[in-house]
Amino acid sequence: MILVARDEFESFKKENPDTLTDIQRAVRFYFILKNAFSGRIKKPSFSISTHRLSEFNLPRVEEGLLAIHLRLARVYIENKGYGDLIACFDRPETFFYLDPPYYGCENY
């Protein structure tokens, strides 16, 4: 059992992922992701609310992962320059969402 608590959050943050098994690393990542302010992984801070429940619910992890899988099952994600990407995939039925770089955050 993993409790949603600031102490648990800080313990997970301090763990060196290189010393963990793949499963332990996945649990650490998921816990931090679900309990960090805005799901922030770089420099995460514990998120707490007086008006909503925690997003971390171990018995429902499989359900959440299945929903993500179903949503992304037919999606391609590329990390290329927009010119190369459009030239390769442009078709009448193709929808492109090109997220522009944010000034000052190019290396974030």
CNS distance restraints for C-alpha pairs under 8 A (distance, minus, plus):
assign (resid   2 and name CA) (resid   8 and name CA) 7.73 0.50 0.50
assign (resid   3 and name CA) (resid   8 and name CA) 6.97 0.50 0.50
assign (resid   4 and name CA) (resid   8 and name CA) 6.81 0.50 0.50
assign (resid   4 and name CA) (resid   9 and name CA) 7.47 0.50 0.50
assign (resid   4 and name CA) (resid  35 and name CA) 7.64 0.50 0.50
assign (resid   4 and name CA) (resid  54 and name CA) 7.44 0.50 0.50
assign (resid   4 and name CA) (resid  56 and name CA) 7.28 0.50 0.50
assign (resid   5 and name CA) (resid   9 and name CA) 6.24 0.50 0.50
assign (resid   6 and name CA) (resid  10 and name CA) 6.13 0.50 0.50
assign (resid   6 and name CA) (resid  46 and name CA) 6.33 0.50 0.50
assign (resid   7 and name CA) (resid  11 and name CA) 6.15 0.50 0.50
assign (resid   8 and name CA) (resid  12 and name CA) 6.22 0.50 0.50
assign (resid   9 and name CA) (resid  13 and name CA) 6.26 0.50 0.50
assign (resid   9 and name CA) (resid  31 and name CA) 7.59 0.50 0.50
assign (resid   9 and name CA) (resid  32 and name CA) 6.62 0.50 0.50
assign (resid   9 and name CA) (resid  35 and name CA) 7.49 0.50 0.50
assign (resid   9 and name CA) (resid  46 and name CA) 6.70 0.50 0.50
assign (resid  10 and name CA) (resid  14 and name CA) 6.25 0.50 0.50
assign (resid  11 and name CA) (resid  15 and name CA) 6.48 0.50 0.50
assign (resid  12 and name CA) (resid  28 and name CA) 5.86 0.50 0.50
assign (resid  12 and name CA) (resid  31 and name CA) 7.88 0.50 0.50
assign (resid  12 and name CA) (resid  32 and name CA) 7.19 0.50 0.50
assign (resid  13 and name CA) (resid  28 and name CA) 7.95 0.50 0.50
assign (resid  13 and name CA) (resid  32 and name CA) 7.38 0.50 0.50
assign (resid  16 and name CA) (resid  20 and name CA) 7.23 0.50 0.50
assign (resid  17 and name CA) (resid  25 and name CA) 5.79 0.50 0.50
assign (resid  20 and name CA) (resid  24 and name CA) 5.59 0.50 0.50
assign (resid  20 and name CA) (resid  25 and name CA) 5.65 0.50 0.50
assign (resid  21 and name CA) (resid  25 and name CA) 6.04 0.50 0.50
assign (resid  22 and name CA) (resid  26 and name CA) 6.14 0.50 0.50
assign (resid  23 and name CA) (resid  27 and name CA) 6.24 0.50 0.50
assign (resid  24 and name CA) (resid  28 and name CA) 6.12 0.50 0.50
assign (resid  25 and name CA) (resid  29 and name CA) 6.12 0.50 0.50
assign (resid  26 and name CA) (resid  30 and name CA) 6.04 0.50 0.50
assign (resid  27 and name CA) (resid  31 and name CA) 6.00 0.50 0.50
assign (resid  28 and name CA) (resid  32 and name CA) 6.20 0.50 0.50
assign (resid  29 and name CA) (resid  33 and name CA) 5.96 0.50 0.50
assign (resid  30 and name CA) (resid  34 and name CA) 6.06 0.50 0.50
assign (resid  31 and name CA) (resid  35 and name CA) 6.10 0.50 0.50
assign (resid  31 and name CA) (resid  56 and name CA) 6.86 0.50 0.50
assign (resid  32 and name CA) (resid  36 and name CA) 5.59 0.50 0.50
assign (resid  32 and name CA) (resid  39 and name CA) 7.56 0.50 0.50
assign (resid  32 and name CA) (resid  41 and name CA) 7.01 0.50 0.50
assign (resid  32 and name CA) (resid  44 and name CA) 7.38 0.50 0.50
assign (resid  33 and name CA) (resid  39 and name CA) 4.76 0.50 0.50
assign (resid  33 and name CA) (resid  40 and name CA) 6.56 0.50 0.50
assign (resid  33 and name CA) (resid  41 and name CA) 6.26 0.50 0.50
assign (resid  34 and name CA) (resid  39 and name CA) 6.07 0.50 0.50
assign (resid  34 and name CA) (resid  54 and name CA) 7.93 0.50 0.50
assign (resid  34 and name CA) (resid  55 and name CA) 5.69 0.50 0.50
assign (resid  34 and name CA) (resid  56 and name CA) 5.55 0.50 0.50
assign (resid  35 and name CA) (resid  39 and name CA) 6.89 0.50 0.50
assign (resid  35 and name CA) (resid  46 and name CA) 5.98 0.50 0.50
assign (resid  35 and name CA) (resid  47 and name CA) 5.70 0.50 0.50
assign (resid  35 and name CA) (resid  48 and name CA) 7.86 0.50 0.50
assign (resid  35 and name CA) (resid  54 and name CA) 7.27 0.50 0.50
assign (resid  35 and name CA) (resid  55 and name CA) 6.96 0.50 0.50
assign (resid  35 and name CA) (resid  56 and name CA) 6.82 0.50 0.50
assign (resid  36 and name CA) (resid  40 and name CA) 5.76 0.50 0.50
assign (resid  36 and name CA) (resid  41 and name CA) 7.33 0.50 0.50
assign (resid  36 and name CA) (resid  44 and name CA) 5.44 0.50 0.50
assign (resid  36 and name CA) (resid  45 and name CA) 5.27 0.50 0.50
assign (resid  36 and name CA) (resid  46 and name CA) 4.79 0.50 0.50
assign (resid  36 and name CA) (resid  47 and name CA) 5.13 0.50 0.50
assign (resid  37 and name CA) (resid  44 and name CA) 6.73 0.50 0.50
assign (resid  37 and name CA) (resid  45 and name CA) 5.72 0.50 0.50
assign (resid  37 and name CA) (resid  46 and name CA) 5.96 0.50 0.50
assign (resid  37 and name CA) (resid  47 and name CA) 4.58 0.50 0.50
assign (resid  38 and name CA) (resid  47 and name CA) 7.94 0.50 0.50
assign (resid  39 and name CA) (resid  44 and name CA) 7.70 0.50 0.50
assign (resid  40 and name CA) (resid  44 and name CA) 5.24 0.50 0.50
assign (resid  40 and name CA) (resid  45 and name CA) 7.70 0.50 0.50
assign (resid  48 and name CA) (resid  54 and name CA) 7.63 0.50 0.50
assign (resid  49 and name CA) (resid  53 and name CA) 7.35 0.50 0.50
assign (resid  49 and name CA) (resid  54 and name CA) 8.00 0.50 0.50
assign (resid  57 and name CA) (resid  61 and name CA) 6.46 0.50 0.50
assign (resid  60 and name CA) (resid  64 and name CA) 6.30 0.50 0.50
assign (resid  61 and name CA) (resid  65 and name CA) 6.17 0.50 0.50
assign (resid  62 and name CA) (resid  66 and name CA) 6.07 0.50 0.50
assign (resid  63 and name CA) (resid  67 and name CA) 6.29 0.50 0.50
assign (resid  64 and name CA) (resid  68 and name CA) 6.34 0.50 0.50
assign (resid  65 and name CA) (resid  69 and name CA) 6.09 0.50 0.50
assign (resid  66 and name CA) (resid  70 and name CA) 6.12 0.50 0.50
assign (resid  67 and name CA) (resid  71 and name CA) 6.17 0.50 0.50
assign (resid  68 and name CA) (resid  72 and name CA) 6.20 0.50 0.50
assign (resid  69 and name CA) (resid  73 and name CA) 5.60 0.50 0.50
assign (resid  78 and name CA) (resid  85 and name CA) 7.78 0.50 0.50
assign (resid  80 and name CA) (resid  84 and name CA) 6.65 0.50 0.50
assign (resid  80 and name CA) (resid  85 and name CA) 6.08 0.50 0.50
assign (resid  81 and name CA) (resid  85 and name CA) 6.26 0.50 0.50
assign (resid  82 and name CA) (resid  86 and name CA) 6.00 0.50 0.50
assign (resid  82 and name CA) (resid  98 and name CA) 7.27 0.50 0.50
assign (resid  83 and name CA) (resid  87 and name CA) 6.10 0.50 0.50
assign (resid  84 and name CA) (resid  88 and name CA) 6.17 0.50 0.50
assign (resid  85 and name CA) (resid  89 and name CA) 6.18 0.50 0.50
assign (resid  85 and name CA) (resid  90 and name CA) 7.98 0.50 0.50
assign (resid  86 and name CA) (resid  90 and name CA) 5.14 0.50 0.50
assign (resid  89 and name CA) (resid  94 and name CA) 7.40 0.50 0.50
assign (resid  90 and name CA) (resid  94 and name CA) 6.22 0.50 0.50
assign (resid 101 and name CA) (resid 105 and name CA) 7.35 0.50 0.50
assign (resid 101 and name CA) (resid 106 and name CA) 6.19 0.50 0.50
assign (resid 102 and name CA) (resid 106 and name CA) 6.38 0.50 0.50
